[in-house]
Amino acid sequence: MSCLSANGLETIEIPEGVEEVFIFADKDRSETGQKAAENLRKRLLKQGIFCAVLLPGKEIPENAKGVDWNDVLVTEGVAAFPRIYQD
């Protein structure tokens, strides 16, 4: 699922039966994305859903408000994404 915004992260309802959620959050100078992801993580943990927040490892460029996973994809490719499950 894609939430598209911090508000989307804060308000998303996870379908019944989901046991694990990995949140690929934005890294913002304002920390808006990080805070929204953490709020969602806490809410899901209270519901008994395993949840992890993943942030881009890239530094925020000087002229940017933040870095998101699309930036990682465009500049570094799929190989830069964390492998969550092993084959």
CORSULGI-V949736 format. One record per residue. N is the residue number from 1. RES is the residue in one small letter. SS is DSSP state (hx for helix, st for strand, lp for the rest). OMEGA is omega in degrees with one decimal (NA if undefined). D_FIRST is the distance of its C-alpha to the first C-alpha in Angstrom with 2 decimals. Layout:
BEGIN
{{N RES SS OMEGA D_FIRST} {N RES SS OMEGA D_FIRST}}
END
This chain:
BEGIN
{{1 m lp 176.1 0.00} {2 s lp -177.9 3.75} {3 c lp 174.9 6.54} {4 l lp -178.7 9.37} {5 s lp 176.0 12.03} {6 a hx 177.7 13.70} {7 n hx 177.3 14.05} {8 g hx 176.8 10.40} {9 l hx -176.5 10.19} {10 e hx -170.9 13.38} {11 t hx -177.0 12.62} {12 i lp 174.8 9.22} {13 e lp -178.4 10.30} {14 i lp -178.6 9.07} {15 p lp 177.9 10.40} {16 e lp 178.4 13.90} {17 g lp 177.7 14.75} {18 v lp -177.0 12.01} {19 e lp -178.1 14.33} {20 e st 176.7 12.67} {21 v st 174.5 9.91} {22 f st -177.0 10.26} {23 i st 175.5 9.68} {24 f st -172.0 10.57} {25 a st 172.7 12.43} {26 d lp 171.2 14.92} {27 k st -175.9 18.57} {28 d st 173.3 20.50} {29 r lp -179.3 24.26} {30 s lp -176.8 23.76} {31 e lp 179.4 21.43} {32 t hx -179.4 19.18} {33 g hx -179.7 15.94} {34 q hx -179.1 17.46} {35 k hx 178.9 18.63} {36 a hx 178.5 15.44} {37 a hx 179.4 13.71} {38 e hx 176.5 16.85} {39 n hx 177.3 16.96} {40 l hx 180.0 13.57} {41 r hx -180.0 14.84} {42 k hx -179.5 18.09} {43 r hx -179.0 16.79} {44 l hx 177.2 14.81} {45 l hx 177.4 17.92} {46 k hx 178.6 20.05} {47 q lp 179.7 18.14} {48 g lp 179.8 18.92} {49 i lp 174.4 15.53} {50 f st -176.5 16.00} {51 c st 176.7 14.07} {52 a st 177.1 14.76} {53 v st 178.3 14.38} {54 l st 178.6 14.87} {55 l st 175.3 16.63} {56 p lp 178.2 18.09} {57 g lp -178.9 21.65} {58 k lp 172.1 23.06} {59 e lp 176.5 25.36} {60 i lp 178.3 24.73} {61 p lp -176.6 27.15} {62 e lp -175.6 30.05} {63 n lp -175.6 29.28} {64 a lp 176.9 25.54} {65 k lp -178.4 23.74} {66 g st 177.4 21.20} {67 v st 176.0 19.37} {68 d lp -175.5 15.71} {69 w hx 173.2 14.13} {70 n hx 175.2 14.87} {71 d hx 178.7 18.44} {72 v hx 179.8 18.52} {73 l hx -176.9 17.44} {74 v hx -175.0 20.05} {75 t hx -173.7 22.80} {76 e hx 179.4 22.50} {77 g lp -176.7 20.44} {78 v hx -177.5 18.13} {79 a hx -179.0 20.85} {80 a hx 178.6 20.23} {81 f lp 178.1 16.87} {82 p lp 173.8 17.46} {83 r lp -177.1 17.87} {84 i lp 179.4 16.30} {85 y lp 174.8 17.92} {86 q lp 177.8 21.29} {87 d lp NA 22.23}}
END
